[in-house]
Amino acid sequence: MRIVLINPPHTSIGSRIPDDHLPPLGLLSIGGPLADGGHVVRLVDADRTNMQLVRIVSEALSDVPDAILIGHSGSTSVHPTAAQLFRMLKAVRPEILAVYGGVFPTYHWREILAECPEVDLIVRGEGEETAELMNAVEAGLPLARIAGIAFRDASGKATASQPRQAANDLDRYRIGWELIDHRLYSYWGGKRAVIMQFSRGCPHLCNYCGQRGFWTRWRHRDPQAFAAEIARLYREEGVVFINLADENPTSSKKAWKAFLEAMIAENVPVQIAGSTRADDIVRDADILHLYRKAGIVRWLLGMESTDEATLSMIRKGGGTSKDREAIRLLREHDIISMGTWVVGFEDDRWSDLWRGFRHLLAYDPDQIQMLYVTPHRWTPYFRIARDRQVVEPDIRNWDYKHQVLKMKHFHPLMLVLAVKAIEVMVQARPKALYRILFHRDPVQRHSMRWYTRMGRRVWFREMLEALFRRRLLKNGPVLQSFWGAPQDAEEESMMPPQRRPNQPVGEKDIAA
């Protein structure tokens, strides 16, 4: 089959402002197995150039493909764009097979198949076995026999096949790097870059996380093979920067140490950034020298809150003392720390923001990222927040960078202004400015200056948007009315839905 993969343009400010863009790992991970399965595969990366929808349709249909596959890493906020693309594509070529994949369609397959007649199939969970789906479709096999998909049965009713089990061997399928021109992708200030995964999933149980359940369980690639792939990308494609998409790559100290040692043995000057937990950094105090030697230059630490009660409520685990110690240890080894702080919890007051601001100053991270609590229907936190009012009806802004829920003690605009003020005060404090200007490591000095330039541009655009472009609801619907009933009984996408503990008899939810 002739197959076109489309990475639709994302509308969020954060992805539109920077000059750097990373390739779409999810689609490349599907493209490799599809090509190896004998299909002719082409990628249209419309997100890289913010391509207009009319041009995307023209590009996608230029070689008369048999199937179109659409997916995006920010699948909730990009869904309206994806749905519009399917409508436009089908209007030109109604016979084309339209396949949709990603986190959002994995869980919202019922609504999508009911509301978007242009979508023929939805791939649920991990997508590498899409190649087997396409082979089965080409052979005319009954869709009900293909695991891990959703479709319409003969009567037109939306239905799903048996969930597909998560792959044990992450090295079984290759990434289709040949689908991109590496010269077009960069990060960290113009460095040729890609996004990769050492592991999938997370062993921790944070109840707001929209990713953990999608991957079902934590697994990792072969450490030596992963390091060898990075080295090959450097030697053959000139890639010098790796952005890890893992939720928690350091979960296994043994596997992570093996990867660090393999990277050191490869002896390639590649820089690596990613996200991890403060607990793991503290645990790895004795091997942090290997982190920096292997190329690790920045870790984003999911601190989420500086309030112990909030951390307990969202089941974060860990604690504020480990957050502070992790930042100290990273600085000791010349690794940049970025701390995230989530705001927008219903009962937050000015005193909570003030206490959080003071804690951030005490933690002294090199960079911060302020996020807004954003409940997804398949997470346990959604059930906690289901009676809160929605202030943002445009789901293109449900991306953690926009406030979406009403608070008891804050007007939405006041929270945004407070967040923007905290960002300035933390990033522009004397300690932070000194490190930006005079950091002892020239590599890290470049990194911090690049992030500061990018952050400044995003900051002004977000302020303008908040003041003049957004129209928030004063008396919006409650969360459950807006999105539907809680779906946490089927949070683990590649396992059969399970009844929640203590779920009342007759409470069917969406998963029943």
C-alpha positions as CSV (number, residue, x, y, z in Angstrom):
1,M,0.0,0.0,0.0
2,R,1.0,3.6,-0.5
3,I,0.7,5.2,2.9
4,V,1.1,8.9,3.9
5,L,1.8,9.8,7.6
6,I,0.7,13.3,8.6
7,N,2.0,15.3,11.6
8,P,-0.6,18.1,11.8
9,P,0.3,21.6,12.8
10,H,0.0,22.3,16.5
11,T,-1.6,25.6,17.6
12,S,-0.1,26.1,21.0
13,I,2.2,29.0,21.5
14,G,5.1,27.0,22.9
15,S,5.5,25.0,19.7
16,R,5.0,27.9,17.3
17,I,7.5,30.4,18.7
18,P,10.9,28.6,18.8
19,D,13.0,28.4,15.6
20,D,13.9,24.9,16.5
21,H,11.7,21.8,15.7
22,L,12.1,18.2,16.5
23,P,11.0,15.3,14.2
24,P,7.8,13.4,15.1
25,L,9.1,10.3,16.8
26,G,5.7,8.6,17.0
27,L,5.1,8.7,13.3
28,L,8.7,7.7,12.5
29,S,8.3,4.7,14.9
30,I,5.3,3.6,12.9
31,G,7.0,4.4,9.5
32,G,9.9,2.0,10.0
33,P,7.8,-1.1,10.5
34,L,5.4,-0.1,7.7
35,A,8.3,0.3,5.3
36,D,9.8,-3.0,6.5
37,G,6.4,-4.6,5.9
38,G,6.6,-3.8,2.2
39,H,4.5,-0.6,2.2
40,V,5.6,2.7,0.4
41,V,5.7,5.3,3.2
42,R,5.9,9.0,3.1
43,L,5.8,11.6,5.9
44,V,4.2,15.1,5.6
45,D,5.5,17.0,8.7
46,A,3.1,19.9,8.6
47,D,4.0,20.9,12.2
48,R,7.5,21.8,11.3
49,T,6.5,24.7,9.0
50,N,3.0,25.4,10.4
51,M,1.7,24.3,7.0
52,Q,-1.8,25.5,6.0
53,L,-4.5,22.8,5.8
54,V,-5.2,23.2,2.1
55,R,-1.5,22.7,1.3
56,I,-1.3,19.6,3.7
57,V,-4.2,18.0,1.7
58,S,-2.4,18.8,-1.6
59,E,0.9,17.4,-0.3
60,A,-0.6,14.3,1.2
61,L,-2.7,13.3,-1.9
62,S,0.0,14.2,-4.5
63,D,1.0,10.6,-5.1
64,V,-2.6,9.1,-4.8
65,P,-2.0,7.1,-1.6
66,D,-4.2,4.3,-0.4
67,A,-4.2,5.3,3.2
68,I,-3.6,8.3,5.4
69,L,-2.4,8.0,9.0
70,I,-2.6,11.0,11.3
71,G,-1.0,11.2,14.7
72,H,0.6,13.9,17.0
73,S,2.3,13.9,20.3
74,G,0.0,16.6,21.6
75,S,-3.0,14.6,20.6
76,T,-5.7,16.3,22.7
77,S,-5.0,19.8,21.7
78,V,-4.4,18.9,18.1
79,H,-7.5,16.9,17.7
80,P,-9.7,19.6,16.2
81,T,-7.0,20.1,13.5
82,A,-6.8,16.4,12.8
83,A,-10.5,16.1,12.5
84,Q,-10.7,19.0,10.0
85,L,-7.9,17.4,8.0
86,F,-9.7,14.1,7.8
87,R,-12.8,15.9,6.5
88,M,-10.8,17.8,3.9
89,L,-8.9,14.7,2.7
90,K,-12.1,12.6,2.4
91,A,-13.8,15.4,0.5
92,V,-11.2,15.1,-2.2
93,R,-10.7,11.3,-2.0
94,P,-13.6,9.6,-0.2
95,E,-12.2,6.1,-0.9
96,I,-9.0,6.6,1.0
97,L,-8.5,4.7,4.2
98,A,-8.3,7.2,7.1
99,V,-6.5,5.9,10.2
100,Y,-6.1,7.9,13.4
101,G,-3.7,7.2,16.4
102,G,-2.4,8.8,19.5
103,V,-3.2,9.1,23.2
104,F,-6.4,11.1,22.7
105,P,-8.0,8.8,20.1
106,T,-7.0,5.8,22.1
107,Y,-9.4,6.8,24.8
108,H,-11.9,8.9,22.9
109,W,-12.5,6.4,20.2
110,R,-16.3,6.2,20.8
111,E,-16.9,9.9,20.4
112,I,-14.5,10.2,17.4
113,L,-16.1,7.4,15.5
114,A,-19.6,8.8,16.3
115,E,-18.7,12.4,15.4
116,C,-16.2,12.1,12.6
117,P,-17.5,9.8,9.9
118,E,-14.4,10.5,7.9
119,V,-12.3,8.4,10.3
120,D,-12.3,4.8,9.3
121,L,-10.0,3.2,11.9
122,I,-8.4,4.1,15.2
123,V,-5.2,2.5,16.5
124,R,-5.3,2.2,20.3
125,G,-2.1,2.2,22.4
126,E,1.4,1.7,20.9
127,G,1.4,2.0,17.2
128,E,4.3,0.0,15.8
129,E,2.0,-2.9,15.0
130,T,0.1,-0.7,12.7
131,A,2.0,-2.5,9.9
132,E,0.1,-5.7,10.8
133,L,-3.1,-3.7,10.7
134,M,-2.4,-2.4,7.3
135,N,-1.4,-5.9,6.1
136,A,-4.7,-7.3,7.5
137,V,-6.7,-4.6,5.9
138,E,-5.0,-5.2,2.6
139,A,-5.7,-8.9,2.9
140,G,-9.4,-8.3,3.6
141,L,-9.3,-9.9,7.1
142,P,-12.2,-9.1,9.5
143,L,-11.4,-6.0,11.6
144,A,-12.6,-7.7,14.8
145,R,-9.7,-10.1,14.5
146,I,-7.1,-7.3,14.6
147,A,-6.1,-6.5,18.2
148,G,-5.8,-2.9,19.4
149,I,-8.1,-1.0,17.0
150,A,-11.5,0.7,17.1
151,F,-13.9,0.8,14.1
152,R,-17.6,0.7,13.0
153,D,-19.2,-2.7,12.8
154,A,-21.7,-3.7,10.0
155,S,-24.5,-1.7,11.7
156,G,-22.3,1.4,11.9
157,K,-21.8,1.1,15.7
158,A,-18.5,2.1,17.2
159,T,-16.7,-1.0,18.6
160,A,-13.2,-2.0,19.7
161,S,-11.3,-5.2,19.3
162,Q,-9.4,-6.9,22.1
163,P,-6.7,-4.6,23.5
164,R,-3.2,-5.3,22.2
165,Q,-0.6,-6.2,24.8
166,A,2.3,-3.9,25.3
167,A,5.4,-5.0,23.4
168,N,8.1,-6.5,25.6
169,D,10.9,-5.9,23.2
170,L,11.3,-2.3,22.3
171,D,14.1,-3.1,20.0
172,R,11.9,-5.3,17.8
173,Y,11.0,-2.4,15.5
174,R,13.2,0.2,14.0
175,I,12.6,3.9,13.7
176,G,12.1,5.1,10.1
177,W,14.8,7.8,10.2
178,E,15.0,7.7,6.4
179,L,11.6,9.5,6.2
180,I,13.1,12.8,7.3
181,D,15.9,15.1,6.2
182,H,17.9,15.5,9.4
183,R,19.2,18.9,8.2
184,L,15.7,20.4,8.8
185,Y,15.4,19.5,12.5
186,S,17.2,21.2,15.3
187,Y,17.0,22.0,19.0
188,W,19.0,23.7,21.8
189,G,19.8,26.7,19.6
190,G,20.3,25.3,16.1
191,K,21.9,22.0,17.0
192,R,20.9,19.1,14.7
193,A,18.6,17.1,16.9
194,V,16.1,14.2,17.2
195,I,13.7,13.0,19.9
196,M,14.1,9.4,21.1
197,Q,12.9,7.0,23.8
198,F,15.1,4.8,26.0
199,S,12.0,3.6,27.9
200,R,8.2,3.6,27.9
201,G,5.9,4.1,30.8
202,C,6.4,4.9,34.4
203,P,6.3,2.7,37.5
204,H,4.9,5.6,39.6
205,L,1.2,6.3,40.2
206,C,0.7,10.1,39.8
207,N,-3.0,10.4,39.3
208,Y,-3.0,13.3,36.9
209,C,-0.6,11.8,34.4
210,G,-2.1,11.2,30.9
211,Q,0.9,9.2,29.7
212,R,1.5,6.5,32.3
213,G,-1.6,4.4,31.6
214,F,-1.2,4.7,27.8
215,W,2.1,2.8,28.0
216,T,0.6,0.4,30.6
217,R,4.0,-0.6,32.2
218,W,7.6,0.5,32.3
219,R,10.1,-1.1,29.9
220,H,13.4,-0.1,28.4
221,R,15.5,-0.7,25.3
222,D,18.7,-2.6,25.2
223,P,21.2,0.0,26.7
224,Q,24.0,-0.9,24.3
225,A,21.8,-1.0,21.2
226,F,20.3,2.4,22.2
227,A,23.7,4.0,22.6
228,A,24.8,2.5,19.3
229,E,21.8,4.0,17.5
230,I,22.6,7.5,19.0
231,A,26.2,7.1,17.9
232,R,25.2,6.1,14.4
233,L,22.9,9.2,14.1
234,Y,25.9,11.3,15.1
235,R,28.4,9.7,12.7
236,E,26.1,9.3,9.7
237,E,23.5,12.1,10.1
238,G,25.4,14.7,12.1
239,V,22.9,14.6,15.0
240,V,24.4,16.2,18.1
241,F,21.4,16.6,20.4
242,I,19.0,14.0,21.8
243,N,15.8,15.0,23.5
244,L,14.5,12.0,25.5
245,A,10.7,11.6,25.4
246,D,10.6,9.1,28.3
247,E,8.4,9.8,31.3
248,N,11.1,8.2,33.6
249,P,14.2,6.8,31.8
250,T,16.1,6.3,35.0
251,S,13.6,4.0,36.7
252,S,16.1,1.1,36.7
253,K,19.5,2.2,38.0
254,K,21.1,-0.9,36.5
255,A,19.8,-0.4,33.0
256,W,20.4,3.4,33.1
257,K,24.0,2.9,34.3
258,A,24.5,0.4,31.5
259,F,23.3,3.0,29.0
260,L,25.6,5.7,30.4
261,E,28.6,3.4,30.2
262,A,27.7,2.4,26.7
263,M,27.4,6.1,25.7
264,I,30.8,6.9,27.2
265,A,32.3,3.9,25.3
266,E,30.8,5.2,22.0
267,N,32.8,8.4,22.6
268,V,30.6,10.7,20.6
269,P,30.1,14.4,21.6
270,V,26.3,14.2,21.8
271,Q,24.2,16.2,24.3
272,I,21.2,14.7,26.0
273,A,18.2,16.3,27.8
274,G,15.1,14.7,29.3
275,S,12.8,14.3,32.3
276,T,13.2,12.3,35.4
277,R,12.3,12.2,39.1
278,A,14.2,13.9,41.9
279,D,14.2,10.6,43.8
280,D,16.2,9.0,41.0
281,I,18.8,11.7,41.0
282,V,19.3,11.4,44.8
283,R,19.5,7.7,44.4
284,D,22.2,8.0,41.7
285,A,24.4,10.4,43.7
286,D,27.3,7.9,43.3
287,I,27.1,7.7,39.5
288,L,26.2,11.3,38.6
289,H,29.7,11.8,37.2
290,L,28.7,9.3,34.6
291,Y,25.6,11.3,33.6
292,R,27.7,14.3,32.6
293,K,30.4,12.3,30.9
294,A,27.7,10.5,28.9
295,G,26.4,13.8,27.6
296,I,23.5,14.6,30.0
297,V,23.1,18.4,30.0
298,R,19.6,19.0,31.5
299,W,17.0,17.2,33.5
300,L,13.4,18.4,33.9
301,L,12.3,17.4,37.4
302,G,8.6,16.9,37.9
303,M,8.3,18.7,41.2
304,E,4.6,19.6,40.4
305,S,4.0,21.4,43.7
306,T,5.9,22.7,46.7
307,D,3.0,21.7,49.0
308,E,3.2,18.3,50.7
309,A,-0.6,18.0,50.9
310,T,-1.0,18.6,47.2
311,L,1.8,16.1,46.4
312,S,-0.1,13.6,48.5
313,M,-3.4,14.4,46.8
314,I,-2.0,13.8,43.3
315,R,-0.1,10.7,44.5
316,K,3.2,12.2,43.3
317,G,5.4,10.3,45.8
318,G,8.8,11.7,46.8
319,G,8.9,15.1,48.6
320,T,10.2,18.6,48.7
321,S,13.4,17.7,50.5
322,K,14.4,15.3,47.7
323,D,13.5,18.0,45.1
324,R,16.0,20.4,46.8
325,E,18.7,17.8,47.1
326,A,18.4,16.7,43.5
327,I,18.8,20.3,42.2
328,R,21.9,20.7,44.4
329,L,23.4,17.4,43.1
330,L,22.8,18.3,39.5
331,R,24.4,21.7,39.9
332,E,27.4,20.0,41.5
333,H,27.9,18.0,38.3
334,D,27.2,20.9,35.9
335,I,23.8,19.5,34.8
336,I,21.1,22.0,34.3
337,S,17.9,21.5,36.4
338,M,14.5,22.6,35.2
339,G,11.8,22.4,37.9
340,T,8.1,22.2,36.9
341,W,5.4,23.7,39.1
342,V,1.7,23.0,38.5
343,V,-0.8,25.6,39.5
344,G,-4.6,25.8,39.1
345,F,-5.7,23.5,41.8
346,E,-9.2,24.5,42.9
347,D,-8.5,25.7,46.5
348,D,-5.2,27.5,45.8
349,R,-5.0,31.0,47.4
350,W,-2.5,33.8,47.2
351,S,-0.8,32.4,50.2
352,D,-0.2,29.1,48.3
353,L,1.4,30.9,45.4
354,W,3.6,33.0,47.7
355,R,4.7,29.9,49.6
356,G,5.5,28.1,46.4
357,F,7.4,31.1,45.1
358,R,9.6,31.2,48.2
359,H,10.2,27.5,47.9
360,L,11.3,27.8,44.3
361,L,13.8,30.5,45.4
362,A,15.1,28.1,48.1
363,Y,15.3,25.2,45.7
364,D,17.2,27.4,43.3
365,P,16.6,25.5,40.0
366,D,18.4,26.8,36.9
367,Q,15.1,27.0,35.0
368,I,11.4,26.6,35.7
369,Q,8.4,25.6,33.8
370,M,5.0,26.7,35.1
371,L,2.1,24.4,34.1
372,Y,-1.7,24.4,34.7
373,V,-3.4,21.4,36.0
374,T,-5.2,19.7,33.0
375,P,-7.4,16.7,33.8
376,H,-7.7,14.0,31.2
377,R,-10.8,11.8,31.3
378,W,-8.9,8.5,31.6
379,T,-6.8,9.6,34.6
380,P,-7.9,9.2,38.3
381,Y,-7.5,12.9,38.9
382,F,-10.4,13.6,36.5
383,R,-12.7,11.9,38.9
384,I,-11.5,14.2,41.7
385,A,-12.0,17.3,39.6
386,R,-15.1,16.2,37.7
387,D,-17.4,18.8,39.4
388,R,-15.1,21.8,38.7
389,Q,-16.2,24.4,36.1
390,V,-14.5,24.7,32.8
391,V,-13.3,28.1,31.7
392,E,-11.6,27.1,28.4
393,P,-14.0,25.6,25.8
394,D,-11.4,25.4,23.1
395,I,-9.7,22.0,23.4
396,R,-6.8,23.3,21.3
397,N,-5.7,24.9,24.6
398,W,-5.9,21.8,26.7
399,D,-2.1,21.5,26.6
400,Y,-0.9,22.2,30.2
401,K,0.2,25.7,29.1
402,H,-3.3,27.2,29.4
403,Q,-5.6,27.5,32.3
404,V,-8.7,25.4,31.7
405,L,-10.5,25.1,35.0
406,K,-12.1,27.6,37.3
407,M,-10.7,28.3,40.7
408,K,-12.5,29.3,43.9
409,H,-10.2,32.2,44.9
410,F,-8.8,33.4,41.6
411,H,-10.1,35.1,38.5
412,P,-8.5,33.3,35.6
413,L,-6.6,36.4,34.4
414,M,-5.2,37.0,37.9
415,L,-3.7,33.5,38.0
416,V,-2.1,34.0,34.6
417,L,-0.6,37.4,35.7
418,A,0.7,35.8,38.9
419,V,2.3,32.9,37.0
420,K,4.0,35.3,34.5
421,A,5.3,37.4,37.4
422,I,6.7,34.4,39.2
423,E,8.4,33.3,36.0
424,V,10.1,36.6,35.7
425,M,11.1,36.9,39.3
426,V,12.6,33.3,39.4
427,Q,14.4,33.4,36.0
428,A,15.7,37.0,36.5
429,R,16.9,36.7,40.1
430,P,20.6,37.6,40.5
431,K,21.7,34.0,41.0
432,A,20.0,32.9,37.8
433,L,21.4,35.8,35.8
434,Y,24.9,35.2,37.0
435,R,24.8,31.6,35.9
436,I,23.4,32.6,32.5
437,L,26.2,35.1,32.0
438,F,29.2,33.4,33.7
439,H,28.5,29.7,34.1
440,R,31.8,27.9,34.4
441,D,30.9,25.4,31.7
442,P,30.7,27.1,28.3
443,V,28.4,24.4,26.9
444,Q,25.9,25.0,29.7
445,R,26.3,28.7,29.4
446,H,25.1,28.4,25.7
447,S,22.3,26.1,26.8
448,M,21.0,28.6,29.4
449,R,21.2,31.6,27.1
450,W,19.3,29.7,24.4
451,Y,16.5,28.8,26.9
452,T,16.4,32.4,28.1
453,R,16.0,33.8,24.6
454,M,13.3,31.3,23.7
455,G,11.5,31.7,27.0
456,R,11.4,35.5,26.6
457,R,9.7,35.2,23.3
458,V,7.1,32.7,24.6
459,W,6.5,34.8,27.7
460,F,5.5,37.9,25.7
461,R,3.3,36.0,23.3
462,E,1.5,34.2,26.2
463,M,0.9,37.6,27.9
464,L,-0.6,39.1,24.8
465,E,-2.8,36.0,24.3
466,A,-4.0,36.1,27.9
467,L,-4.8,39.8,27.8
468,F,-6.3,40.3,24.4
469,R,-7.0,37.0,22.5
470,R,-8.6,34.5,24.9
471,R,-12.3,34.4,25.7
472,L,-12.8,32.4,28.8
473,L,-16.2,31.2,30.1
474,K,-17.6,32.9,33.2
475,N,-20.1,30.1,34.0
476,G,-18.9,27.2,32.0
477,P,-20.1,23.6,32.3
478,V,-18.6,21.3,34.9
479,L,-15.7,19.1,33.7
480,Q,-17.8,15.9,33.5
481,S,-20.4,17.6,31.4
482,F,-17.7,19.0,29.1
483,W,-15.8,15.8,28.5
484,G,-18.1,13.0,29.7
485,A,-18.0,10.5,32.6
486,P,-14.7,9.5,34.2
487,Q,-12.8,6.8,32.2
488,D,-10.1,5.8,34.6
489,A,-11.4,2.2,34.7
490,E,-9.8,1.8,31.3
491,E,-6.7,3.9,31.9
492,E,-4.3,1.2,31.0
493,S,-4.8,1.2,27.2
494,M,-3.4,-2.2,26.4
495,M,-5.2,-4.2,29.0
496,P,-8.9,-5.1,29.3
497,P,-10.9,-2.5,31.3
498,Q,-11.1,-3.2,35.0
499,R,-13.7,-2.1,37.5
500,R,-12.2,0.4,39.9
501,P,-11.8,-0.7,43.5
502,N,-14.9,0.3,45.5
503,Q,-16.8,1.3,42.3
504,P,-20.5,1.3,43.3
505,V,-22.7,-1.4,41.6
506,G,-24.4,0.1,38.6
507,E,-21.7,2.9,38.1
508,K,-20.8,1.9,34.6
509,D,-18.7,4.9,33.5
510,I,-17.6,4.9,29.9
511,A,-15.5,1.7,30.2
512,A,-18.3,-0.6,31.2
